[in-house]
Amino acid sequence: MASHARGDRPARHLAVKSALPALWSISLAVLMLWSALGRGFVLSYDMVWVPDLTLGADALGLASGLPRAVPSDAVVAVLDEIVPGELLQKLVLLGALIGAGLGANRLLTGLPLAGRLAAVSVYQWNPFVVERLHIGHWPVLVAYAALPWIVVGAARWRRSGRIPPWLCVVLPIASLSASSGLVTAITLTAMAATTRPVQLLRIASLVMAANAPWLVSGLLHAGTATTASSGARAFALAEEGSLPAPLAALTLGGIWNSEVVPDTRAGLLGWIATAVLGALAVGGARAWWRSTERRDAVALVVIALIGYVLAVATWIAPEASGWFFGTVPGAGLFRDGARALALCAPLLCVLVAHGVESALRVLAPEAAARLVFAPVLVAAPIVLLPDGVHAGGLTAVEYPQSYVDARAAIAQAPGAVLSLPLTSYRQPEWNDGRKVLDPVWRYLSHDYVASDVLVVGGTTIAGEDPRVDRVRAALERRTPEERARALAAEGIGIVVTDRTAAGDAPPQVAGDVLLEGDLLVVELDSPDEPDRPRSWLLAMVAAWTAFLGCGAVGFGLAVVRAASRRRQRDPRRSGR
């Protein structure tokens, strides 16, 4: 019995080693999101989750504005019918962070434990993740989490000629926004492409299907799909304190919004982190290059170079970038320079992981010394970016009762919602004073018209939705009655005024008062129905069919291949 116990010990040890990367990833995710996991919703900048998001025209890509939340809003609107919105948000955020860490570990299956744990640390705990979480770009984080898995799956597809079924499911999930879809498309293409035309056709078909909703909707809005050139400098890759933008980008920093940059990145720790991670990456480059299949290594380098060049170009040549964004429809997808740095993350994490192993061979050639130095190197990304703890102070909050009352008050009212003041962001006291995209129109159950004008660093950046301009003109009419008639002609049936919002009081609009309090809800008479071309409806039906079909093909392939494997294992089923 004693010998049997001794025989079990190596197996248990191996199981523990295999589980450690997952446990480490879960620990980091909980540490980063701990304050956000309480009761309520995390509302920060562009991250606006509500108890029950409506599957309306904007979510489906049929509204008058560009499809900025397509297909993410539609996916959330469907899923929160199954899982409460409050729980769904937490699952998505936790899933994105843990999926990122597990993906980094999957990239390095042949590396010793310390290197794989370091890869989890670097990929999951860095300025890109902390900043995108704080600014609310959760679809970007979902795509970021999927990148290592796409790298692995695409490489397997290229080698075997058979697409892994799960890749057909992961790609649509990773393409919940336009910029996310481009990042995943670049990664898939670089890793899976061959010289065979049929393979290129398969890749193009998969990419088009996974990105069909926002792509088709964007084409339908092509006439208004150019972005104001004034936003080029405002959204360009930026320095972090005294750390120049190109150097900040090397460790996945440099977001344009200084309000979400971790404080320690702007100080000495920013320089130290760049030096330490840079040294480890350089130290691991040779070992990684020698141990990696050349085609895969070249693809990862190309992917990273594309991301770095796209990011730095907005900093080097903002005027040229502004011309590009303002002239070429859809080019505004590249406006946020730092967002492209997601493409650099897989290469950075594998280089640092190999660098950690190279450093340990020098610093700790003996096992006892390795036990001392390995935890230090694994924990270095966390120590060098302590602001990641509790996601920089993000907390969950409850919506006030006035929102619940407003939703109930307009349940039977026709027409779209207009939220006033006609500005993009709020800083409500009930949200701990944090800036957030106006949550009123998402909370309510109707289609809506919302301002898409941004003010960044004192620069006003015009929006692209022509309907917003017409609504603003309607609000400039002389009397409340004239304003009401002009708004109704634009399909507005409900005007909701947030009386707690900062700034001057918005103009009054005549109508029936349904609710009076912090939110003033006014119903207008006889709003017009929006005129949506039938061709738009048909085009979006086809787009959504392709998007859903992509995942269905993945499930179908998985079922067919599982049945084939069962037949091979059971000769009687195969007729032998």
SEKOL-149582 format. One line per field, with one value per residue (C-alpha): residue number from 1; residue in three letters; z negated, y negated, x. Coordinates in nm, 2 decimals, padded with zeros to 4 digits, always signed. Each point is the difference from the previous one (the first is absolute). Example, Ala and Ser with C-alpha at 12.3 -4.5 7.8 and 13.67 -1.06 7.14 Angstrom:
2
pos <- 1|2
code <- Ala|Ser
up <- -00.78|+00.07
north <- +00.45|-00.34
east <- +01.23|+00.14
***
This chain:
576
pos <- 1|2|3|4|5|6|7|8|9|10|11|12|13|14|15|16|17|18|19|20|21|22|23|24|25|26|27|28|29|30|31|32|33|34|35|36|37|38|39|40|41|42|43|44|45|46|47|48|49|50|51|52|53|54|55|56|57|58|59|60|61|62|63|64|65|66|67|68|69|70|71|72|73|74|75|76|77|78|79|80|81|82|83|84|85|86|87|88|89|90|91|92|93|94|95|96|97|98|99|100|101|102|103|104|105|106|107|108|109|110|111|112|113|114|115|116|117|118|119|120|121|122|123|124|125|126|127|128|129|130|131|132|133|134|135|136|137|138|139|140|141|142|143|144|145|146|147|148|149|150|151|152|153|154|155|156|157|158|159|160|161|162|163|164|165|166|167|168|169|170|171|172|173|174|175|176|177|178|179|180|181|182|183|184|185|186|187|188|189|190|191|192|193|194|195|196|197|198|199|200|201|202|203|204|205|206|207|208|209|210|211|212|213|214|215|216|217|218|219|220|221|222|223|224|225|226|227|228|229|230|231|232|233|234|235|236|237|238|239|240|241|242|243|244|245|246|247|248|249|250|251|252|253|254|255|256|257|258|259|260|261|262|263|264|265|266|267|268|269|270|271|272|273|274|275|276|277|278|279|280|281|282|283|284|285|286|287|288|289|290|291|292|293|294|295|296|297|298|299|300|301|302|303|304|305|306|307|308|309|310|311|312|313|314|315|316|317|318|319|320|321|322|323|324|325|326|327|328|329|330|331|332|333|334|335|336|337|338|339|340|341|342|343|344|345|346|347|348|349|350|351|352|353|354|355|356|357|358|359|360|361|362|363|364|365|366|367|368|369|370|371|372|373|374|375|376|377|378|379|380|381|382|383|384|385|386|387|388|389|390|391|392|393|394|395|396|397|398|399|400|401|402|403|404|405|406|407|408|409|410|411|412|413|414|415|416|417|418|419|420|421|422|423|424|425|426|427|428|429|430|431|432|433|434|435|436|437|438|439|440|441|442|443|444|445|446|447|448|449|450|451|452|453|454|455|456|457|458|459|460|461|462|463|464|465|466|467|468|469|470|471|472|473|474|475|476|477|478|479|480|481|482|483|484|485|486|487|488|489|490|491|492|493|494|495|496|497|498|499|500|501|502|503|504|505|506|507|508|509|510|511|512|513|514|515|516|517|518|519|520|521|522|523|524|525|526|527|528|529|530|531|532|533|534|535|536|537|538|539|540|541|542|543|544|545|546|547|548|549|550|551|552|553|554|555|556|557|558|559|560|561|562|563|564|565|566|567|568|569|570|571|572|573|574|575|576
code <- Met|Ala|Ser|His|Ala|Arg|Gly|Asp|Arg|Pro|Ala|Arg|His|Leu|Ala|Val|Lys|Ser|Ala|Leu|Pro|Ala|Leu|Trp|Ser|Ile|Ser|Leu|Ala|Val|Leu|Met|Leu|Trp|Ser|Ala|Leu|Gly|Arg|Gly|Phe|Val|Leu|Ser|Tyr|Asp|Met|Val|Trp|Val|Pro|Asp|Leu|Thr|Leu|Gly|Ala|Asp|Ala|Leu|Gly|Leu|Ala|Ser|Gly|Leu|Pro|Arg|Ala|Val|Pro|Ser|Asp|Ala|Val|Val|Ala|Val|Leu|Asp|Glu|Ile|Val|Pro|Gly|Glu|Leu|Leu|Gln|Lys|Leu|Val|Leu|Leu|Gly|Ala|Leu|Ile|Gly|Ala|Gly|Leu|Gly|Ala|Asn|Arg|Leu|Leu|Thr|Gly|Leu|Pro|Leu|Ala|Gly|Arg|Leu|Ala|Ala|Val|Ser|Val|Tyr|Gln|Trp|Asn|Pro|Phe|Val|Val|Glu|Arg|Leu|His|Ile|Gly|His|Trp|Pro|Val|Leu|Val|Ala|Tyr|Ala|Ala|Leu|Pro|Trp|Ile|Val|Val|Gly|Ala|Ala|Arg|Trp|Arg|Arg|Ser|Gly|Arg|Ile|Pro|Pro|Trp|Leu|Cys|Val|Val|Leu|Pro|Ile|Ala|Ser|Leu|Ser|Ala|Ser|Ser|Gly|Leu|Val|Thr|Ala|Ile|Thr|Leu|Thr|Ala|Met|Ala|Ala|Thr|Thr|Arg|Pro|Val|Gln|Leu|Leu|Arg|Ile|Ala|Ser|Leu|Val|Met|Ala|Ala|Asn|Ala|Pro|Trp|Leu|Val|Ser|Gly|Leu|Leu|His|Ala|Gly|Thr|Ala|Thr|Thr|Ala|Ser|Ser|Gly|Ala|Arg|Ala|Phe|Ala|Leu|Ala|Glu|Glu|Gly|Ser|Leu|Pro|Ala|Pro|Leu|Ala|Ala|Leu|Thr|Leu|Gly|Gly|Ile|Trp|Asn|Ser|Glu|Val|Val|Pro|Asp|Thr|Arg|Ala|Gly|Leu|Leu|Gly|Trp|Ile|Ala|Thr|Ala|Val|Leu|Gly|Ala|Leu|Ala|Val|Gly|Gly|Ala|Arg|Ala|Trp|Trp|Arg|Ser|Thr|Glu|Arg|Arg|Asp|Ala|Val|Ala|Leu|Val|Val|Ile|Ala|Leu|Ile|Gly|Tyr|Val|Leu|Ala|Val|Ala|Thr|Trp|Ile|Ala|Pro|Glu|Ala|Ser|Gly|Trp|Phe|Phe|Gly|Thr|Val|Pro|Gly|Ala|Gly|Leu|Phe|Arg|Asp|Gly|Ala|Arg|Ala|Leu|Ala|Leu|Cys|Ala|Pro|Leu|Leu|Cys|Val|Leu|Val|Ala|His|Gly|Val|Glu|Ser|Ala|Leu|Arg|Val|Leu|Ala|Pro|Glu|Ala|Ala|Ala|Arg|Leu|Val|Phe|Ala|Pro|Val|Leu|Val|Ala|Ala|Pro|Ile|Val|Leu|Leu|Pro|Asp|Gly|Val|His|Ala|Gly|Gly|Leu|Thr|Ala|Val|Glu|Tyr|Pro|Gln|Ser|Tyr|Val|Asp|Ala|Arg|Ala|Ala|Ile|Ala|Gln|Ala|Pro|Gly|Ala|Val|Leu|Ser|Leu|Pro|Leu|Thr|Ser|Tyr|Arg|Gln|Pro|Glu|Trp|Asn|Asp|Gly|Arg|Lys|Val|Leu|Asp|Pro|Val|Trp|Arg|Tyr|Leu|Ser|His|Asp|Tyr|Val|Ala|Ser|Asp|Val|Leu|Val|Val|Gly|Gly|Thr|Thr|Ile|Ala|Gly|Glu|Asp|Pro|Arg|Val|Asp|Arg|Val|Arg|Ala|Ala|Leu|Glu|Arg|Arg|Thr|Pro|Glu|Glu|Arg|Ala|Arg|Ala|Leu|Ala|Ala|Glu|Gly|Ile|Gly|Ile|Val|Val|Thr|Asp|Arg|Thr|Ala|Ala|Gly|Asp|Ala|Pro|Pro|Gln|Val|Ala|Gly|Asp|Val|Leu|Leu|Glu|Gly|Asp|Leu|Leu|Val|Val|Glu|Leu|Asp|Ser|Pro|Asp|Glu|Pro|Asp|Arg|Pro|Arg|Ser|Trp|Leu|Leu|Ala|Met|Val|Ala|Ala|Trp|Thr|Ala|Phe|Leu|Gly|Cys|Gly|Ala|Val|Gly|Phe|Gly|Leu|Ala|Val|Val|Arg|Ala|Ala|Ser|Arg|Arg|Arg|Gln|Arg|Asp|Pro|Arg|Arg|Ser|Gly|Arg
up <- +00.00|-00.08|+00.34|+00.16|-00.18|+00.12|+00.35|-00.02|-00.12|+00.35|+00.15|-00.26|+00.04|+00.37|-00.04|-00.24|+00.25|+00.28|-00.21|-00.12|+00.31|-00.02|-00.38|+00.05|+00.28|-00.21|-00.30|+00.22|+00.14|-00.34|-00.13|+00.29|-00.02|-00.37|-00.06|+00.32|-00.10|-00.26|+00.05|+00.29|+00.33|+00.09|+00.20|+00.13|+00.32|+00.29|-00.23|-00.06|-00.10|-00.10|-00.15|+00.33|+00.32|+00.28|+00.34|+00.20|+00.33|-00.13|-00.13|+00.33|+00.21|+00.14|-00.17|+00.16|-00.17|+00.07|-00.15|-00.29|-00.23|+00.27|-00.06|-00.37|-00.11|+00.18|-00.16|-00.34|+00.06|+00.08|-00.28|-00.27|+00.07|-00.13|-00.25|-00.21|+00.14|-00.33|-00.01|+00.37|-00.02|-00.28|+00.19|+00.32|-00.18|-00.20|+00.31|+00.20|-00.25|-00.08|+00.37|+00.07|-00.26|+00.10|+00.36|-00.08|-00.18|+00.31|+00.22|-00.20|-00.07|+00.03|-00.23|-00.37|-00.26|-00.10|+00.36|+00.05|-00.33|+00.11|+00.34|-00.19|-00.21|+00.30|+00.22|-00.27|-00.21|+00.21|+00.09|+00.30|-00.21|-00.29|+00.22|+00.23|-00.31|-00.15|+00.33|+00.04|+00.32|-00.10|+00.36|+00.06|-00.31|+00.12|+00.33|-00.18|-00.20|+00.31|+00.19|-00.15|+00.08|+00.35|+00.04|-00.11|+00.20|+00.32|-00.01|-00.04|+00.29|+00.22|-00.08|+00.02|+00.26|-00.24|-00.19|-00.37|-00.06|-00.31|+00.21|+00.19|-00.34|-00.15|+00.30|-00.01|-00.38|+00.06|+00.26|-00.21|+00.12|+00.32|-00.14|-00.17|+00.32|+00.18|-00.26|+00.01|+00.38|+00.02|-00.25|+00.17|+00.35|-00.10|-00.18|+00.23|+00.35|+00.25|+00.37|+00.09|+00.14|-00.16|-00.35|+00.06|+00.11|-00.31|-00.23|+00.18|-00.03|-00.37|-00.07|+00.20|-00.18|-00.35|+00.07|+00.23|-00.23|-00.06|+00.35|+00.19|-00.23|+00.06|+00.38|-00.03|-00.18|+00.23|+00.09|-00.36|-00.09|+00.00|-00.33|-00.09|+00.07|-00.32|-00.20|+00.13|-00.24|-00.29|+00.04|+00.10|-00.19|-00.30|-00.24|-00.36|-00.22|+00.11|+00.18|+00.38|+00.19|+00.21|-00.32|-00.18|+00.29|-00.04|-00.33|+00.14|-00.14|+00.16|+00.00|+00.11|-00.31|-00.28|-00.25|+00.02|+00.00|-00.32|-00.22|-00.04|+00.38|+00.00|-00.25|-00.07|+00.00|+00.37|+00.09|-00.21|+00.14|+00.35|-00.08|-00.18|+00.25|+00.29|-00.13|-00.06|+00.35|+00.16|-00.22|+00.11|+00.37|+00.11|-00.19|+00.12|+00.37|-00.02|-00.17|+00.22|+00.34|+00.24|+00.17|-00.33|-00.13|+00.31|-00.02|-00.36|+00.08|+00.30|-00.22|-00.26|+00.25|+00.16|-00.34|-00.11|+00.34|-00.01|-00.35|+00.04|+00.33|-00.17|-00.23|+00.28|+00.26|-00.16|+00.29|+00.26|-00.22|-00.03|+00.38|+00.03|-00.26|+00.15|+00.36|+00.01|-00.12|-00.29|-00.06|-00.34|-00.13|-00.03|-00.18|-00.34|+00.05|-00.32|+00.07|+00.27|-00.26|-00.08|+00.31|-00.18|-00.32|+00.11|+00.11|-00.31|-00.23|+00.17|+00.01|-00.37|-00.09|+00.18|-00.16|-00.34|+00.06|+00.14|-00.30|-00.24|+00.17|-00.08|-00.34|-00.14|+00.15|-00.31|-00.09|-00.34|+00.15|+00.27|-00.28|-00.11|+00.33|+00.20|-00.21|+00.02|+00.38|+00.03|-00.23|+00.16|+00.23|-00.30|-00.22|+00.28|+00.06|-00.34|+00.13|+00.15|-00.34|-00.01|+00.35|-00.11|-00.24|+00.23|-00.21|+00.07|-00.06|+00.00|+00.24|-00.18|-00.03|+00.25|+00.28|-00.09|-00.02|+00.34|+00.17|-00.14|+00.10|+00.37|+00.04|+00.23|+00.15|+00.37|+00.17|-00.08|-00.31|-00.01|-00.31|-00.11|-00.04|+00.35|-00.11|+00.01|-00.36|-00.36|-00.34|-00.23|-00.37|-00.03|+00.21|-00.25|+00.24|+00.26|+00.36|+00.21|+00.33|-00.06|-00.14|+00.04|+00.35|-00.05|-00.31|+00.16|+00.23|+00.32|+00.30|-00.06|+00.13|-00.19|+00.05|+00.16|-00.03|-00.22|-00.19|-00.05|-00.16|+00.09|+00.36|+00.13|+00.24|+00.21|+00.03|+00.30|-00.06|+00.22|-00.21|-00.31|+00.20|+00.09|-00.36|-00.11|+00.25|-00.12|-00.36|+00.12|+00.11|-00.18|-00.20|-00.19|+00.24|+00.31|-00.15|-00.07|+00.35|+00.16|-00.23|+00.07|+00.37|-00.07|-00.17|-00.35|-00.23|-00.34|-00.14|-00.32|-00.18|-00.26|-00.25|-00.19|+00.30|-00.01|+00.22|+00.12|-00.01|+00.34|+00.19|-00.10|+00.23|-00.01|-00.06|-00.27|-00.31|-00.09|-00.28|-00.19|-00.23|+00.06|+00.34|+00.18|+00.25|+00.26|+00.27|+00.34|+00.23|+00.30|+00.07|+00.36|+00.08|+00.11|+00.37|+00.04|+00.35|+00.05|+00.15|-00.33|-00.18|+00.25|-00.01|-00.38|-00.01|+00.23|-00.22|-00.32|+00.17|+00.10|-00.36|-00.17|+00.28|-00.08|-00.35|+00.12|+00.25|-00.28|-00.21|+00.30|+00.08|-00.37|+00.01|+00.33|-00.11|-00.34|+00.17|+00.23|-00.29|-00.17|+00.31|+00.02|-00.36|+00.05|+00.30|-00.01|+00.08|+00.30|+00.15|-00.05
north <- +00.00|-00.23|+00.06|-00.07|-00.33|-00.09|+00.08|-00.24|-00.28|-00.09|+00.01|-00.24|-00.22|-00.01|-00.08|-00.29|-00.14|+00.02|-00.18|-00.28|-00.22|+00.01|-00.07|-00.29|-00.14|+00.02|-00.16|-00.29|-00.05|-00.01|-00.23|-00.24|+00.01|+00.05|-00.34|+00.04|+00.34|-00.15|-00.05|-00.23|-00.10|-00.14|-00.32|-00.17|-00.20|+00.22|+00.29|-00.04|+00.32|+00.00|+00.26|+00.07|-00.14|-00.03|+00.16|-00.31|-00.16|-00.12|+00.34|+00.16|-00.25|-00.17|-00.33|-00.33|+00.00|+00.21|+00.35|-00.07|+00.25|+00.27|+00.29|-00.03|-00.16|+00.26|+00.28|-00.15|-00.07|+00.37|+00.14|-00.22|+00.17|+00.32|-00.14|-00.32|-00.29|-00.07|+00.36|+00.00|-00.30|+00.16|+00.33|-00.18|-00.20|+00.29|+00.23|-00.25|-00.03|+00.37|+00.09|-00.23|+00.17|+00.35|-00.09|-00.13|+00.32|+00.19|-00.18|+00.15|+00.36|+00.13|-00.26|+00.07|-00.12|-00.32|-00.13|+00.09|-00.17|-00.31|+00.00|+00.00|-00.29|-00.21|+00.07|-00.05|-00.28|-00.29|-00.36|+00.11|+00.21|-00.24|-00.30|+00.17|+00.13|-00.35|-00.16|+00.26|+00.17|+00.35|+00.13|-00.09|+00.21|+00.29|-00.01|-00.04|+00.31|+00.19|-00.09|+00.27|+00.26|-00.12|+00.02|+00.36|+00.10|-00.18|+00.16|+00.34|-00.07|-00.09|+00.31|+00.26|-00.16|+00.06|-00.29|+00.07|-00.03|-00.22|-00.26|-00.06|-00.07|-00.21|-00.24|-00.15|-00.03|-00.19|-00.23|-00.18|-00.34|-00.13|-00.06|+00.34|+00.17|-00.16|+00.11|+00.36|+00.00|-00.11|+00.26|+00.28|-00.09|-00.03|+00.33|+00.21|-00.13|+00.22|-00.04|+00.22|-00.21|+00.23|-00.06|-00.38|+00.03|+00.19|-00.25|-00.29|+00.17|+00.07|-00.36|-00.15|+00.22|-00.08|-00.37|-00.02|-00.20|-00.31|+00.03|+00.00|-00.27|-00.21|+00.04|-00.11|-00.31|-00.06|-00.35|-00.11|+00.24|-00.26|-00.13|-00.36|-00.06|-00.22|+00.32|+00.14|-00.17|+00.04|+00.38|+00.05|+00.22|-00.21|-00.03|+00.12|-00.27|-00.03|+00.34|-00.08|+00.16|+00.24|+00.13|+00.03|+00.20|+00.26|+00.11|-00.05|-00.35|-00.34|-00.03|-00.35|-00.06|-00.12|+00.04|+00.38|+00.03|+00.17|-00.25|+00.22|+00.02|-00.38|+00.03|+00.19|+00.34|-00.06|-00.03|+00.30|+00.22|-00.09|+00.08|+00.33|+00.14|-00.13|+00.18|+00.32|-00.01|-00.06|+00.27|+00.25|-00.09|+00.24|+00.30|-00.06|-00.04|+00.33|+00.20|-00.13|+00.12|-00.26|-00.07|-00.06|-00.22|-00.22|-00.03|-00.12|-00.25|-00.13|-00.03|-00.19|-00.23|-00.08|-00.09|-00.21|-00.19|-00.08|-00.13|-00.21|-00.14|-00.20|-00.15|-00.07|-00.14|-00.12|-00.24|+00.27|+00.24|-00.27|-00.03|+00.37|+00.03|-00.29|+00.11|+00.38|+00.15|+00.24|-00.11|-00.14|+00.35|-00.06|-00.34|+00.14|+00.07|+00.19|+00.25|+00.16|+00.10|+00.31|+00.14|-00.04|+00.19|+00.37|-00.07|-00.20|+00.28|+00.28|-00.20|-00.09|+00.36|+00.13|-00.29|+00.11|+00.35|-00.13|-00.23|+00.29|+00.22|-00.28|-00.11|+00.33|+00.30|+00.20|+00.10|-00.17|-00.33|+00.03|+00.02|-00.34|-00.19|+00.15|-00.15|-00.34|+00.01|+00.13|-00.27|-00.28|-00.13|-00.03|-00.17|-00.24|-00.09|-00.01|-00.21|+00.31|+00.11|-00.05|-00.13|-00.35|-00.04|+00.12|+00.09|+00.13|-00.23|+00.02|-00.19|-00.26|+00.06|-00.28|+00.22|+00.28|-00.24|-00.15|+00.34|+00.09|-00.34|+00.02|+00.37|-00.07|-00.32|+00.00|-00.15|-00.02|-00.14|-00.32|-00.06|-00.35|-00.18|+00.10|+00.08|+00.34|+00.04|-00.04|+00.00|+00.10|-00.01|+00.35|+00.13|-00.13|-00.30|+00.22|-00.11|+00.23|-00.01|-00.12|+00.31|-00.13|+00.11|+00.35|+00.06|-00.09|+00.25|-00.21|-00.08|-00.32|-00.30|-00.09|-00.25|+00.12|-00.32|+00.04|-00.25|+00.12|-00.22|-00.31|+00.11|+00.05|+00.29|+00.00|+00.32|+00.19|+00.05|-00.25|+00.07|-00.15|-00.32|-00.02|+00.05|-00.27|-00.24|+00.09|-00.08|-00.35|-00.09|-00.29|+00.15|+00.33|+00.08|-00.05|+00.21|+00.28|+00.00|+00.00|+00.28|+00.21|-00.04|+00.17|+00.29|-00.11|+00.10|-00.04|-00.27|+00.09|-00.29|+00.09|-00.29|+00.11|-00.04|-00.27|-00.31|-00.23|+00.12|+00.14|-00.16|+00.09|+00.22|+00.00|+00.32|+00.22|+00.04|+00.37|-00.04|-00.29|+00.03|+00.04|+00.13|-00.21|+00.22|-00.17|+00.18|-00.17|+00.01|+00.23|+00.07|+00.10|+00.35|+00.02|+00.07|+00.30|+00.13|+00.36|+00.07|-00.09|+00.26|+00.27|-00.08|+00.02|+00.32|+00.15|-00.14|+00.14|+00.33|+00.02|-00.10|+00.26|+00.26|-00.03|+00.13|+00.26|+00.13|+00.04|+00.20|+00.21|+00.08|+00.10|+00.24|+00.16|+00.05|+00.13|+00.26|+00.09|+00.06|+00.22|+00.21|+00.05|+00.11|+00.24|+00.23|+00.14|-00.35|-00.04|+00.33|+00.19
east <- +00.00|+00.29|+00.15|-00.33|-00.02|+00.35|-00.11|-00.29|+00.22|+00.15|-00.35|-00.14|+00.31|-00.06|-00.37|+00.08|+00.26|-00.26|-00.26|+00.23|-00.03|-00.38|+00.00|+00.24|-00.21|-00.32|+00.18|+00.12|-00.35|-00.16|+00.26|-00.05|-00.38|-00.06|-00.17|-00.21|-00.15|-00.24|-00.37|-00.08|+00.16|+00.34|-00.06|+00.31|+00.04|-00.12|-00.10|-00.37|-00.18|-00.37|-00.23|-00.18|+00.14|-00.25|+00.07|-00.08|+00.10|+00.33|+00.10|-00.10|+00.20|-00.31|+00.01|+00.12|+00.34|+00.31|+00.00|+00.22|-00.17|-00.07|-00.01|+00.09|-00.33|-00.21|+00.19|-00.04|-00.37|-00.06|+00.21|-00.14|-00.34|+00.17|+00.25|-00.08|+00.19|+00.17|+00.14|+00.07|+00.23|+00.21|+00.02|+00.12|+00.26|+00.13|-00.01|+00.20|+00.27|+00.02|-00.03|+00.30|+00.21|-00.08|+00.06|+00.35|+00.07|-00.13|+00.25|+00.29|-00.10|+00.36|+00.16|+00.08|-00.25|+00.17|+00.00|-00.37|-00.10|+00.20|-00.19|-00.33|+00.12|+00.12|-00.30|-00.26|+00.15|+00.12|-00.09|-00.21|-00.23|-00.03|-00.06|-00.26|-00.18|-00.01|-00.11|-00.27|+00.11|-00.11|-00.04|+00.36|+00.10|-00.21|+00.19|+00.33|-00.08|-00.07|+00.32|+00.23|-00.27|-00.04|+00.38|+00.00|-00.31|+00.11|+00.34|-00.16|-00.23|+00.29|+00.20|-00.28|-00.22|-00.30|-00.15|-00.05|-00.37|+00.04|+00.17|-00.33|-00.16|+00.28|+00.04|-00.36|+00.03|+00.33|-00.15|-00.26|+00.11|+00.15|+00.35|+00.00|-00.10|+00.29|+00.25|-00.13|-00.01|+00.36|+00.11|-00.19|+00.12|+00.36|+00.01|-00.22|+00.08|+00.18|+00.07|-00.30|-00.28|-00.26|+00.14|+00.00|-00.37|-00.09|+00.17|-00.17|-00.34|+00.05|+00.11|-00.29|-00.26|+00.14|+00.00|-00.31|-00.23|+00.22|+00.15|-00.33|-00.15|+00.31|-00.04|-00.36|+00.12|+00.29|-00.12|+00.06|+00.29|+00.28|+00.13|+00.08|+00.37|+00.01|+00.00|+00.32|+00.23|-00.24|-00.02|+00.36|+00.25|+00.11|+00.29|-00.04|+00.15|+00.36|-00.01|-00.02|-00.28|+00.21|+00.16|-00.33|-00.13|+00.27|-00.17|-00.35|-00.06|-00.07|-00.38|-00.12|-00.22|+00.23|-00.28|+00.02|+00.38|+00.12|+00.18|+00.31|+00.04|+00.07|+00.27|+00.33|-00.18|-00.10|+00.37|+00.10|-00.28|+00.11|+00.36|-00.07|-00.25|+00.21|+00.31|-00.19|-00.15|+00.34|+00.16|-00.26|-00.01|+00.27|-00.14|-00.35|+00.12|+00.19|-00.28|-00.29|-00.09|+00.13|-00.33|-00.17|+00.28|-00.01|-00.38|+00.01|+00.27|-00.20|-00.32|+00.19|+00.16|-00.34|-00.14|+00.30|+00.02|-00.38|+00.03|+00.32|-00.12|-00.27|+00.27|+00.26|-00.24|-00.33|-00.07|+00.04|-00.21|-00.27|-00.02|-00.02|-00.28|-00.19|+00.02|-00.02|-00.33|+00.06|+00.36|-00.10|+00.02|+00.38|-00.05|+00.06|+00.37|+00.07|-00.29|+00.22|+00.25|-00.20|+00.18|+00.33|-00.11|+00.05|+00.36|+00.08|-00.13|+00.19|+00.32|-00.02|-00.09|+00.32|+00.19|-00.10|+00.12|+00.33|+00.04|-00.07|+00.27|+00.25|-00.13|-00.12|+00.17|-00.09|-00.35|+00.01|+00.10|-00.27|-00.26|+00.12|+00.04|-00.29|-00.28|+00.17|+00.01|-00.35|-00.14|+00.21|-00.28|-00.24|+00.26|+00.08|-00.36|-00.17|-00.28|-00.15|-00.12|-00.38|+00.02|+00.11|-00.30|-00.29|-00.30|-00.35|-00.29|-00.38|-00.21|-00.23|-00.37|-00.07|+00.14|-00.24|-00.29|+00.09|+00.01|-00.34|-00.15|+00.09|-00.08|-00.30|+00.12|+00.08|+00.31|+00.36|+00.16|+00.20|+00.22|+00.08|+00.23|+00.12|+00.35|+00.19|+00.12|-00.13|+00.16|-00.29|+00.05|-00.16|+00.29|+00.25|+00.06|+00.16|-00.04|-00.22|-00.18|-00.35|-00.17|-00.36|-00.07|+00.15|-00.20|-00.33|-00.18|-00.03|+00.21|+00.19|+00.19|+00.31|+00.27|+00.32|+00.19|+00.32|+00.21|+00.35|+00.26|-00.20|-00.03|-00.36|-00.03|-00.30|-00.22|-00.11|-00.37|-00.20|-00.31|+00.17|+00.07|-00.37|-00.11|+00.24|-00.15|-00.35|+00.10|+00.11|-00.36|-00.15|-00.28|-00.06|-00.29|+00.22|+00.27|-00.25|-00.13|+00.35|+00.11|-00.31|+00.08|+00.33|-00.18|+00.06|-00.28|+00.15|+00.23|+00.18|+00.19|+00.25|-00.03|+00.30|+00.24|+00.26|-00.03|-00.28|-00.36|-00.10|-00.29|-00.35|-00.21|-00.38|-00.19|-00.16|+00.21|+00.02|+00.25|+00.14|+00.31|+00.37|-00.11|-00.27|-00.18|-00.22|-00.20|-00.04|-00.30|-00.01|+00.37|+00.08|+00.11|+00.37|+00.04|+00.23|+00.06|-00.11|+00.34|+00.16|-00.22|+00.09|+00.37|+00.01|-00.20|+00.26|+00.28|-00.14|-00.06|+00.36|+00.12|-00.22|+00.08|+00.37|-00.05|-00.25|+00.25|+00.25|-00.25|-00.09|+00.36|+00.06|-00.30|+00.11|+00.36|-00.10|-00.23|+00.29|+00.23|-00.26|-00.04|+00.38|+00.02|-00.30|+00.06|-00.35|-00.14|+00.22|-00.12|+00.32
***
